[in-house]
Amino acid sequence: MPHKFELSRTVTATIFVILSVITALFIIYGSVEYRADTSRPVAVEGEIDLTTWNLSNNTVPLVGEWTLNGHKHYKIIPSTFEPGVNSETYQLTINLPAHNDDMALEIPYLPSSSSVYINGHKFIANGIYSDTGNIEWKDQIISLVEFNTPIVVEVKVANDGEYFLGGLTTPIKIGNYSVLRFDKTMGVLKEFAYIVVFILYGLFHMSFIRGNNRATLWMGLYCIQVAGYVLFWQERHLLSLFEYDWEIFQRINFGLIYTGVLCFWLHSQANHFRPWVSTGTKVVAGIVSALVIVAIVAPIEIVSNTFVYVFAPVLLISSTLKAYIFFDAYIKKGGIWLVNFLGYSVLAIFAINDLLNHMEILSTGLWVGEGLLVYLGVQVYIIQSRYNDKFDETAKLNLDLTESYEQLKAAHDSTDLALVQKTQFMAMVGMELRTPILTSYKMLESLEGMDLSKGARTFVRMALEDLEPALILTEDISDISGLKYNQLSIRETSFELLPSLERLIDQFNTTHSSKNVTAELSIDYPCELSKYILTDQIRIHQLISGYFNVTLKNAKPGDKLFVRVQVSPLKMGEKSHTMIIELMDEGPGMDDQLKSKLQSVLNDPSHTNPHFLGSPGMGISMAKHILDRMGGTVSFRSKAGIGTTFKMTIPIDLSDTKDSHPNLTIDTNKDTTILLVESNPRMRMATKSLMAHVGVTVTAVDCALDATLHFERNQFDMVFVDCYLPKVNGFEMTKQIRDIEKLRGLTRTPIIGLYEGNIETVEELALEAKMDSCMSKPLKKDALFKKIQAQNDMIPNSINLLLPIE
């Protein structure tokens, strides 16, 4: 089965060939005038009445059948005389309208031995009026202003050695003088332009001759021969301006046709791939060469007969056969064989045209139609001969490139699909991990608020501090499918730097003691500075732990990792302190290629695939994201065999106080009631416990339907609702509550939306649903306290409450 590319090309070429043939036939038969056409004036020996015809805007060709000695002639002048007849006279009487001042006749080309008489006045060849100079006859157009009606036209043809084929090739025309002159001028211009085009193509083609490229030479000569063919074989507008010998004209005419076709055949010699085809081509070329000699030396009668009875049939049979052969070759092989097929099809149509004209089956006005067909043949062969050896090579290369492109596209699509699936898997894993971690965190937070011993409370606080980084990390992972530059959240807290980092280093050394890989910490923190720093403690830990996890992949037993931290005092003009973290290893270092790849990640992390994500570290791409969000920078240096150093610079503020966790309780005489809507049972229980410790009364439900029923039956001071409840979500539930308030004329109740992830995903929906505020889960006890306390401080009957989104 052929390749789909070859099949497509074959179908395209076949359609093109069919359209070309239809176009050629349309051109041919569109110019045919059948003798049986009775809708036009018929000129016979006798009289024709045109008194009722409107001749002001259109020319009328006077054509029809002529019968002489029982033999029908379609031409106005017969192509041959009967034996023993030396001359003939044809007379036509034309009755014109009364006003014929602007009428004129166009007499077609006549041989030098023939003459035309109009009302007894004799006109000889090439527009010369022999009797008087008062009548204008220019370029065969005769003004009838001086003639009386009826107009009597006599055509006398003598057979005194002036034998010619075809007689008059165009009819006598009558019409408006200016219209006939315009048509004549346009015909001359078109014919002249046509000749120039073919001569230029011939010279252009021969300019490509290289070495013994005979095919190019033959094709160039063929183009010039076609120009000569147009000049001598068509309507001969240009030739009518000059006097020349008729017999020489005929010899040159046939000689040009023969040599043009011979050049065509010789050009095609290089394209034969079957021995018998090559032999047949040589035979045809030999016959045509002999006909060239005949056209030069033989009597003119023999020249005409050999054209009709030898050349035209041989051309028709051979070109048709070769057109079939090359079409078959194109279907099987493609490439250059298409242009061969088109070229020989043109020659076959040319031969059919001449045979049909001679047999008087039909008459064709084909100087335009034939010209277009021959032009097609010349055009395709110019391309074919110039790039003969390139076509198949280019087609094969194009096929290879197409196959390579399809393979690369399939590989690219497969890679993209795998990356999307990996990202979706990681997001799903993050969501699955987040639920139990978040629930545990909330329960521990509730436990912290209970009556515990000092030691138990310390352990609970340590567990919360360990769970918080994991919770933040799972939030980042769960949102990885929508991760974009500058979307990571930064939570600033004040903490003591040395104990925080020492605890992180101790955890690393304990966890990886079996690998015999240790980390050492050194901190340069001037004593005159405030004790606490203000930045995101969790993100600082992620940056360092991410470096540890990446480095461990290439670490060997006994290797050491070094963490050096320096906090500098404020300098003149600076608004914030600077913390420099240097992370060093004793690994193998990086080569130039790996360093270049890493630098490209640091230059543009937004185009880095999420597979840089590590656990629990965030990878170099995510580290760059974190530092950009914190306003910091990162650089590195590495040398093969020595190790790699990453340097991170982060702006920080200092504080004299540490963030505390006071025992927050609503101190008010009012019993604050809250409606909590949370679908996750464990999260609902943990959040309800947290709210209870703040000192409020909580009604907890798991769906929007129950929530609206409770709201209709009871009065609540605040509503906390999960934005993404199943079935009816929190936004829709808020709209339902607002409708209830409006219908009953109730005071607006503050509704707080609870969400996970980035605020950008819910902010617009919350405002549209007329929520008053949003809070990120898990809820912080101090943030919850502030939110409830702010509500209790408001005027009881206030409306249009709009708290800031947190």
C-alpha positions in Angstrom: 0.0 0.0 0.0 1.5 3.4 -1.0 2.5 5.9 1.7 -0.2 8.3 2.5 2.0 11.2 1.3 2.4 9.6 -2.1 -1.3 8.8 -2.2 -2.2 12.4 -1.4 0.2 13.7 -4.1 -1.3 11.3 -6.7 -4.8 12.3 -5.9 -3.9 16.0 -6.1 -2.1 15.5 -9.5 -5.0 13.5 -10.9 -7.4 16.2 -10.0 -5.1 18.8 -11.5 -4.8 16.8 -14.8 -8.6 16.4 -15.0 -9.1 20.1 -14.5 -6.4 20.9 -17.1 -8.1 18.6 -19.7 -11.5 20.1 -19.0 -10.1 23.6 -19.3 -8.3 22.7 -22.6 -11.5 21.1 -24.1 -13.5 24.1 -22.9 -11.1 26.5 -24.7 -11.2 24.4 -27.9 -14.9 23.8 -28.1 -15.7 27.3 -26.9 -14.1 28.6 -30.1 -15.8 26.1 -32.4 -18.3 27.2 -35.0 -20.3 24.4 -36.4 -21.5 24.7 -40.0 -25.1 23.7 -38.9 -25.4 26.9 -36.8 -28.3 28.8 -38.4 -28.5 31.6 -35.8 -26.0 33.7 -37.6 -26.0 35.2 -41.2 -25.2 32.7 -43.8 -23.1 33.9 -46.8 -23.7 31.9 -50.0 -23.2 32.7 -53.6 -26.0 35.0 -54.1 -27.7 37.6 -51.9 -28.0 38.2 -48.1 -30.3 40.7 -46.5 -29.0 42.6 -43.4 -31.4 45.5 -43.5 -33.0 44.5 -40.3 -29.7 43.9 -38.4 -28.3 46.3 -35.8 -24.7 46.6 -36.9 -23.7 49.6 -34.7 -22.0 47.8 -31.8 -21.3 44.3 -33.1 -19.5 42.8 -36.0 -21.2 40.1 -38.1 -19.1 37.3 -39.6 -20.5 36.2 -42.9 -19.8 32.4 -42.8 -21.5 29.3 -44.0 -21.2 26.4 -46.4 -20.0 26.8 -49.9 -20.7 24.0 -52.4 -18.5 23.6 -55.4 -18.8 20.7 -57.8 -20.6 18.7 -55.1 -17.8 19.2 -52.5 -18.7 21.1 -49.3 -16.3 23.8 -48.1 -16.5 25.4 -44.7 -14.0 28.1 -45.4 -15.1 31.1 -47.4 -12.3 30.3 -49.9 -11.9 26.5 -50.6 -8.7 24.9 -49.6 -8.2 23.1 -52.9 -9.3 23.3 -56.5 -10.9 20.5 -58.4 -8.6 18.9 -61.1 -8.4 21.0 -64.2 -9.7 24.2 -62.5 -7.3 27.1 -62.5 -9.4 29.7 -60.9 -12.7 30.4 -59.2 -14.8 33.5 -58.6 -17.2 33.9 -55.6 -19.8 36.7 -55.5 -21.9 37.8 -52.5 -24.5 40.6 -52.6 -25.2 42.3 -49.2 -28.2 44.4 -48.6 -27.4 46.9 -45.8 -29.6 49.4 -43.8 -30.3 52.8 -45.4 -27.7 54.5 -43.1 -24.4 52.8 -43.6 -22.0 55.8 -43.4 -20.0 54.1 -40.6 -20.1 50.6 -42.0 -16.9 48.7 -43.1 -15.8 45.3 -44.3 -12.9 43.3 -42.9 -11.4 41.1 -45.7 -9.2 38.3 -44.3 -5.7 37.6 -45.6 -5.4 36.8 -49.3 -2.6 35.3 -51.2 -0.9 37.5 -53.8 -2.6 35.8 -56.7 -6.1 36.5 -55.4 -8.1 39.7 -55.5 -11.3 41.2 -54.2 -13.8 43.4 -56.0 -16.3 45.6 -54.1 -19.0 47.1 -56.5 -16.5 46.6 -59.3 -13.5 48.3 -57.6 -10.5 46.0 -57.4 -8.4 45.5 -54.3 -5.3 43.5 -54.3 -3.3 42.0 -51.4 -2.0 43.9 -48.4 -4.5 46.8 -48.4 -3.7 48.4 -51.7 -6.6 49.9 -53.6 -5.8 49.9 -57.3 -8.5 52.2 -58.8 -8.8 55.3 -56.6 -7.3 56.7 -53.4 -10.7 57.9 -52.2 -11.6 54.7 -50.5 -9.8 53.8 -47.3 -8.6 50.2 -47.0 -6.1 49.8 -44.1 -5.2 46.4 -42.7 -7.9 44.7 -44.7 -10.7 47.0 -43.2 -12.6 48.7 -46.0 -14.8 51.6 -45.3 -18.2 51.4 -47.2 -18.9 55.2 -47.0 -18.2 55.6 -50.7 -20.2 52.6 -51.8 -23.8 52.4 -52.8 -26.0 49.6 -51.5 -26.3 46.8 -52.2 -22.7 45.9 -51.6 -21.4 43.3 -54.1 -18.3 41.4 -53.0 -16.4 39.3 -55.5 -13.5 37.1 -54.5 -11.3 35.7 -57.4 -8.8 33.0 -56.6 -6.3 31.9 -59.2 -4.4 28.6 -59.2 -1.3 29.6 -60.9 1.2 27.8 -58.7 0.0 29.4 -55.4 -1.2 26.3 -53.7 -2.1 26.9 -50.0 -3.7 25.0 -47.2 -6.9 26.0 -45.6 -7.8 29.1 -47.6 -9.1 31.9 -45.5 -8.9 31.1 -41.8 -11.3 33.8 -40.8 -14.6 34.9 -42.3 -15.4 38.2 -44.0 -16.8 40.5 -41.3 -19.1 43.5 -41.6 -19.7 46.0 -38.8 -18.9 49.5 -37.4 -15.6 50.8 -38.7 -14.3 51.8 -35.2 -15.2 48.4 -33.7 -13.4 46.6 -36.5 -10.4 48.8 -36.1 -10.3 48.2 -32.3 -10.6 44.5 -32.7 -7.8 44.5 -35.2 -5.5 46.6 -33.0 -6.1 44.3 -30.0 -5.4 41.2 -32.1 -2.1 42.7 -33.2 -1.1 43.6 -29.7 -2.0 40.2 -28.2 -0.2 38.4 -30.9 2.9 40.6 -30.5 2.9 40.1 -26.7 2.5 36.4 -27.2 5.5 36.2 -29.4 7.7 38.2 -27.0 6.8 36.0 -24.1 7.8 32.8 -25.9 11.1 34.3 -27.2 12.0 35.5 -23.7 11.2 32.1 -22.2 13.4 30.5 -24.8 16.3 32.8 -24.1 15.8 32.4 -20.3 15.8 28.7 -20.6 18.9 28.5 -22.7 20.7 30.7 -20.1 20.7 27.7 -17.8 22.9 25.6 -20.1 25.7 23.9 -18.2 28.3 21.7 -19.9 26.5 19.2 -22.2 23.0 19.9 -20.9 21.5 19.2 -24.3 18.0 18.9 -22.9 18.1 22.5 -21.8 19.3 23.7 -25.2 16.5 21.7 -27.0 13.9 23.1 -24.6 15.1 26.7 -25.2 14.9 26.2 -29.0 11.4 24.8 -28.6 10.3 27.9 -26.9 11.6 30.0 -29.8 10.0 27.7 -32.3 6.6 28.2 -30.6 7.1 32.0 -31.0 7.6 31.4 -34.7 4.5 29.1 -34.8 2.4 31.8 -33.3 3.7 34.3 -35.8 3.1 32.1 -39.0 0.3 29.8 -38.2 -2.3 31.8 -36.5 -4.4 34.8 -37.7 -1.2 36.5 -39.0 -2.2 40.0 -38.0 1.4 41.2 -38.0 2.2 39.6 -41.4 -0.7 41.4 -43.0 1.3 44.6 -42.8 4.1 43.4 -45.1 4.5 41.9 -48.5 6.1 38.5 -48.6 6.2 35.4 -50.8 3.4 32.9 -50.0 5.4 29.8 -50.8 8.3 30.8 -48.6 5.7 31.6 -45.8 4.4 28.1 -46.0 7.8 26.4 -45.9 8.9 28.4 -42.9 5.5 27.7 -41.3 5.8 23.9 -41.5 9.6 24.0 -40.9 9.1 25.8 -37.6 6.4 23.4 -36.5 8.5 20.3 -37.3 11.7 21.7 -35.6 9.8 22.8 -32.5 8.3 19.3 -32.0 11.7 17.7 -32.8 13.3 19.8 -30.1 10.6 18.7 -27.7 11.3 15.0 -28.5 15.1 15.4 -28.2 14.6 17.1 -24.9 12.7 14.2 -23.5 15.4 11.6 -24.4 16.9 11.8 -20.9 13.6 10.9 -19.3 13.0 7.5 -20.9 13.1 4.6 -18.5 11.9 1.8 -20.9 14.0 0.7 -23.9 11.2 0.4 -26.3 9.9 3.8 -25.4 13.3 5.3 -26.2 13.4 3.4 -29.5 10.0 4.7 -30.4 11.0 8.3 -29.6 14.0 8.0 -31.9 11.8 6.7 -34.7 9.4 9.7 -34.3 12.4 12.1 -34.1 13.7 10.6 -37.3 10.4 11.0 -39.1 10.1 14.6 -38.0 13.7 15.3 -39.1 12.8 14.0 -42.6 9.7 16.2 -42.7 12.0 19.2 -41.9 14.0 18.4 -45.1 10.7 17.9 -47.0 9.5 21.3 -45.9 12.7 22.9 -47.2 13.1 21.2 -50.7 9.9 19.5 -51.7 7.1 21.1 -53.8 4.7 23.0 -51.7 1.8 20.6 -52.5 3.8 17.7 -51.0 4.7 19.8 -48.0 1.0 20.4 -47.2 0.0 16.8 -47.8 2.8 15.4 -45.6 1.8 17.7 -42.8 -1.8 16.4 -42.9 -1.3 12.7 -43.7 2.1 12.0 -42.1 3.0 14.5 -39.4 -0.4 15.0 -37.6 -1.2 11.2 -37.3 2.3 10.4 -36.1 2.3 13.2 -33.6 -1.2 12.2 -32.3 -0.3 8.5 -31.9 3.1 9.0 -30.4 2.2 11.8 -28.0 -0.9 10.0 -26.8 1.1 6.8 -26.2 3.8 8.7 -24.3 1.2 10.7 -22.3 -0.3 7.4 -21.1 3.2 5.9 -20.3 4.2 9.0 -18.3 0.9 9.1 -16.5 1.3 5.5 -15.4 4.9 6.3 -14.3 3.7 9.3 -12.3 1.0 7.2 -10.5 3.7 4.6 -9.6 6.7 6.9 -9.0 5.5 10.5 -8.7 7.9 13.4 -9.1 8.9 14.6 -12.5 6.7 12.3 -14.5 3.7 14.5 -14.0 5.2 17.3 -16.1 6.1 14.8 -18.9 2.6 13.6 -19.0 1.2 17.2 -19.3 3.7 18.1 -22.0 2.7 15.1 -24.2 -0.9 15.8 -23.6 -0.5 19.2 -25.0 1.1 17.8 -28.2 -1.7 15.3 -28.6 -4.4 18.0 -28.4 -2.4 20.0 -30.9 -2.4 17.1 -33.4 -6.2 16.5 -32.9 -6.9 20.1 -33.6 -5.1 20.1 -36.9 -6.7 16.8 -38.0 -10.2 18.0 -37.2 -9.6 21.2 -39.1 -8.4 19.4 -42.2 -11.2 16.8 -42.2 -13.6 19.8 -41.9 -15.4 18.1 -39.0 -15.2 21.4 -37.1 -13.4 24.7 -37.3 -11.5 26.1 -34.3 -10.4 29.6 -33.7 -7.6 28.3 -31.5 -4.8 30.8 -31.6 -5.7 31.6 -28.0 -6.6 28.1 -27.0 -3.6 26.4 -28.6 -1.4 29.1 -27.2 -2.5 28.4 -23.7 -1.9 24.7 -24.1 1.5 25.2 -25.6 2.3 27.7 -22.9 1.4 25.0 -20.3 3.8 22.6 -22.0 6.6 25.1 -22.1 6.1 26.2 -18.5 6.2 22.7 -17.0 9.1 21.6 -19.1 11.2 24.7 -18.2 10.8 23.7 -14.5 11.3 20.0 -15.3 14.5 20.4 -17.3 16.0 22.9 -14.9 15.4 20.7 -11.8 15.2 17.3 -13.5 17.5 15.6 -10.9 16.1 17.6 -8.0 12.4 16.7 -8.1 12.5 13.1 -6.8 15.3 14.0 -4.4 13.3 16.9 -3.0 10.2 14.7 -2.8 12.1 12.0 -0.9 13.6 14.6 1.4 10.2 16.1 2.0 8.8 12.7 2.8 11.6 12.0 5.3 11.1 15.4 6.9 7.3 14.8 7.1 7.9 11.4 8.8 10.5 12.9 11.2 8.1 15.8 12.0 5.3 13.3 12.8 7.6 11.3 15.0 8.8 14.4 16.9 5.2 15.6 17.3 4.1 12.2 18.6 7.1 12.2 21.1 6.3 15.8 22.1 2.6 15.0 22.7 3.6 11.9 24.6 6.0 14.0 26.8 3.3 16.6 27.4 0.8 14.0 28.3 3.1 12.3 30.8 4.0 15.7 32.4 0.3 16.6 32.7 -0.5 13.1 34.2 2.5 13.5 36.6 1.3 16.9 37.7 -2.3 15.8 38.2 -1.0 12.8 40.2 1.1 15.0 42.4 -1.9 17.4 42.9 -4.1 14.5 43.8 -1.5 13.1 46.3 -1.2 16.6 47.8 -4.9 16.8 48.3 -5.1 13.3 49.8 -2.2 14.1 52.2 -3.5 17.5 53.2 -6.8 16.2 54.6 -5.4 14.0 57.4 -2.5 16.4 58.1 -4.9 19.3 58.4 -7.3 17.4 60.6 -4.5 16.3 62.9 -3.2 19.9 63.0 -6.6 21.2 64.0 -7.1 18.5 66.7 -3.7 19.2 68.2 -4.5 22.9 68.2 -7.8 22.2 70.0 -5.8 19.9 72.4 -3.4 22.8 73.1 -6.3 24.9 74.4 -7.4 22.3 76.9 -6.2 22.0 80.5 -2.8 20.3 80.0 0.3 20.1 82.1 3.2 22.3 81.1 5.1 19.3 79.7 2.1 18.0 77.6 1.5 21.5 76.3 5.2 21.8 75.2 5.0 18.5 73.3 1.7 19.6 71.6 3.4 22.9 70.6 6.4 21.0 69.1 4.0 18.7 67.2 2.2 21.7 65.8 5.5 23.3 64.7 6.5 20.1 63.0 3.1 19.7 61.3 2.9 23.3 60.0 5.7 23.0 57.4 4.1 19.7 56.1 0.7 21.4 55.9 2.1 24.3 53.9 4.0 21.9 51.7 0.9 19.9 50.9 -0.9 23.1 50.1 1.8 23.9 47.5 1.7 20.4 46.0 -2.1 20.3 45.8 -2.1 23.5 44.0 0.7 22.5 41.6 -1.6 22.1 38.6 -2.3 25.8 38.7 1.1 26.9 40.0 2.2 30.2 38.5 4.9 32.6 39.1 4.4 34.7 42.3 1.5 32.7 43.7 3.2 31.1 46.7 2.0 32.5 50.0 4.5 34.2 52.4 3.6 34.2 56.1 5.8 36.4 58.2 6.4 35.6 61.9 9.0 36.7 64.4 11.2 34.0 65.7 14.7 33.4 67.1 17.0 32.4 64.3 19.7 30.2 66.1 17.4 27.8 67.9 15.2 27.4 64.8 18.1 26.4 62.5 19.8 24.3 65.1 16.7 22.2 65.5 16.5 21.8 61.7 20.2 20.7 61.5 19.7 18.3 64.4 16.7 16.7 62.7 18.8 16.3 59.5 21.8 14.7 61.2 19.5 12.3 63.2 17.5 11.3 60.1 20.6 10.6 57.9 23.0 9.3 60.5 22.9 5.9 58.8 24.3 7.4 55.5 27.2 9.0 57.5 26.4 12.4 56.0 26.4 15.3 58.4 25.5 19.0 58.3 27.3 21.8 60.1 25.8 25.2 61.0 27.6 28.5 61.6 25.7 31.7 62.3 27.1 35.3 62.3 24.5 37.3 64.2 25.8 40.5 65.8 24.8 40.7 69.4 23.8 44.4 69.2 20.9 43.4 66.9 17.4 42.6 68.1 17.0 39.0 69.1 14.2 38.0 66.8 13.9 38.2 63.0 10.7 38.8 61.1 10.3 36.6 58.0 8.7 33.4 56.9 10.2 30.7 59.1 8.6 27.8 57.2 10.0 29.0 53.8 13.5 29.4 55.2 13.4 25.8 56.4 12.1 24.7 53.0 15.0 26.4 51.2 17.6 24.7 53.4 15.9 21.3 53.4 15.4 21.4 49.7 19.1 21.9 49.3 19.8 19.0 51.6 17.6 16.6 49.6 19.1 17.6 46.2 22.6 17.3 47.6 22.0 13.9 49.2 21.5 12.3 45.7 25.3 12.7 45.0 26.6 12.6 48.6 29.1 9.9 49.6 29.6 8.5 53.1 31.7 10.9 55.2 30.6 14.0 53.2 29.7 17.1 55.1 27.2 19.8 54.2 27.8 23.4 55.5 25.1 26.0 56.3 26.5 29.4 56.9 24.1 32.2 57.9 25.0 35.9 58.3 22.7 38.7 59.3 24.2 42.2 58.6 23.5 45.4 60.5 21.7 48.2 58.7 23.8 50.3 56.4 23.3 53.9 55.4 20.2 54.3 53.2 19.0 50.7 53.7 15.4 50.1 54.9 15.8 46.4 56.0 18.5 44.0 57.2 20.0 41.4 54.9 20.3 37.7 55.7 22.8 35.7 53.6 22.5 31.9 53.6 25.4 30.0 52.0 24.8 26.2 51.4 28.0 24.3 50.5 28.8 20.7 49.8 31.9 18.5 49.1 30.2 16.8 46.1 31.5 16.2 42.6 30.5 19.7 41.4 28.9 20.5 38.1 30.2 20.5 34.5 29.6 23.4 32.1 26.5 21.9 30.6 24.8 21.3 33.9 25.8 24.8 35.1 24.2 26.3 32.0 21.0 24.4 32.5 20.8 25.4 36.2 21.5 29.0 35.3 18.6 29.0 32.7 16.3 27.7 35.5 17.4 30.6 37.8 16.9 33.1 34.9 13.4 32.0 34.1 11.8 29.6 36.6 8.3 30.4 35.3 9.0 28.1 32.3 10.4 25.3 34.3 8.4 22.1 34.5 7.0 21.2 37.9 9.0 18.0 38.1 11.7 20.0 39.9 9.4 19.7 43.0 11.0 17.6 45.7 9.8 16.3 49.0 10.2 17.7 51.6 12.5 20.2 49.8 11.2 22.2 46.9 13.9 21.9 44.3 15.9 24.7 42.7 13.1 26.0 40.6 10.7 26.2 43.6 13.5 27.8 45.6 13.8 30.6 43.1 10.0 31.1 43.3 10.2 31.3 47.1 13.1 33.8 47.0 11.4 36.0 44.5 8.3 36.1 46.7 10.4 37.0 49.6 12.3 39.7 47.6 15.6 37.7 47.7 18.1 36.5 45.2 20.1 33.3 44.6 23.4 32.6 42.8 25.8 29.7 42.7 29.3 28.7 41.9 30.6 25.2 41.2 33.8 23.6 40.2 34.2 20.0 39.2 35.8 17.8 41.9 35.5 20.5 44.6 31.8 21.1 45.2 29.0 23.6 44.8 27.9 26.7 46.8 24.5 28.3 46.7 24.2 31.8 48.0 20.8 33.2 48.9 20.3 36.8 50.0 17.0 37.6 51.7 15.8 41.0 53.1 14.4 40.7 56.7 13.2 42.9 59.6 14.1 42.5 63.2 11.9 42.5 66.2 12.3 42.7 70.0 9.3 40.5 70.6 8.4 36.9 69.6 5.0 35.9 68.3 3.1 34.4 71.2 0.1 32.2 71.5 -2.1 33.9 74.2 -5.1 32.2 75.7 -7.6 34.0 73.5 -11.2 34.0 74.8 -14.1 36.2 73.9 -14.7 38.4 77.0 -18.2 39.6 76.6 -21.6 39.3 78.3 -23.1 38.5 74.9 -23.5 34.9 73.9 -22.0 34.9 70.3 -23.7 32.3 68.1 -22.0 30.9 65.0 -23.3 28.7 62.2 -20.5 26.5 60.9 -21.0 24.7 57.5 -18.3 22.1 56.9 -18.7 18.9 54.9 -15.6 17.1 56.2 -16.6 15.5 59.6 -13.1 15.6 61.2 -12.5 19.2 60.0 -15.9 20.2 61.2 -15.2 18.7 64.7 -11.8 20.3 64.9 -13.0 23.7 63.8 -16.0 23.5 66.2 -13.7 22.7 69.0 -11.4 25.6 68.2 -14.4 28.0 68.1 -15.7 26.6 71.4 -12.3 27.4 73.0 -12.6 30.9 71.8 -15.8 31.2 73.8 -18.7 31.1 71.3 -21.7 28.9 70.7 -21.4 26.8 67.5 -24.1 25.1 65.5 -22.3 22.8 63.0 -23.9 21.3 59.9 -22.5 19.5 56.8 -24.5 20.8 53.9 -26.1 24.0 52.5 -29.6 22.7 52.8 -29.3 22.1 56.6 -27.6 25.5 56.9 -30.4 27.4 55.3 -33.0 25.6 57.4 -31.2 26.5 60.6 -30.7 30.1 59.4 -34.5 30.4 58.8 -35.4 29.0 62.3 -32.6 30.6 64.4 -30.7 33.9 64.6 -26.9 33.7 64.3 -24.3 36.4 64.8 -21.9 35.0 62.1 -21.8 32.2 59.5 -18.6 30.4 58.6 -19.1 28.3 55.4 -16.7 26.1 53.3 -16.6 27.7 49.8 -16.5 24.3 48.1 -19.3 22.3 49.7 -20.6 19.4 47.6 -23.8 19.8 45.6 -24.6 23.5 46.6 -21.3 25.3 47.3 -20.7 28.0 49.8 -21.1 30.8 47.2 -24.6 29.6 46.2 -25.6 29.1 49.8 -24.5 32.7 50.6 -26.8 34.0 47.8 -29.7 32.0 49.2 -29.2 33.5 52.7 -29.0 37.0 51.2 -32.3 36.3 49.5 -33.9 35.2 52.8 -32.6 38.4 54.5 -34.1 40.5 51.8 -37.4 38.7 51.8 -37.8 38.9 55.6 -36.2 42.3 56.0 -33.5 40.9 58.3 -30.3 42.6 59.3 -27.3 41.5 57.2 -25.4 38.6 58.9 -21.6 38.5 58.3 -20.8 35.4 56.3 -17.1 34.2 56.2 -16.0 31.9 53.4 -13.4 29.3 54.3 -11.0 28.3 51.4 -7.9 26.3 50.7 -5.1 27.5 48.4 -4.8 30.9 46.9 -7.1 33.8 47.5 -7.2 34.7 43.8 -9.2 31.6 43.1 -12.1 32.6 45.4 -11.9 36.4 45.7 -14.1 37.3 42.7 -16.7 34.6 43.5 -16.9 35.7 47.1 -17.6 39.3 46.2 -20.1 38.3 43.6 -21.9 36.1 46.2 -21.9 39.0 48.7 -19.7 37.3 51.3 -18.3 39.6 53.9 -14.8 38.1 54.2 -12.7 35.0 53.5 -10.3 33.1 55.7 -7.7 30.5 54.7 -8.0 27.0 56.2 -6.7 25.8 58.7 -8.1 28.6 60.9 -5.6 30.2 63.3 -6.9 30.7 66.8 -5.7 34.3 67.0 -7.1 35.2 63.6 -10.4 33.6 64.5 -10.5 35.5 67.8 -9.8 38.8 66.0 -12.6 38.1 63.4 -15.2 37.3 66.1 -14.1 40.2 68.4 -14.4 42.6 65.5 -18.0 41.5 65.0 -18.8 41.9 68.6 -17.4 45.4 68.6 -19.7 46.5 65.8 -23.0 48.3 66.4 -25.7 45.7 66.8 -28.0 47.0 64.1 -25.3 47.9 61.5 -25.7 46.7 58.0 -23.5 46.4 54.9 -20.7 44.9 56.9 -17.6 44.3 54.7 -14.6 42.8 56.5 -11.3 42.6 54.7 -10.4 39.3 53.0 -7.6 37.5 54.7 
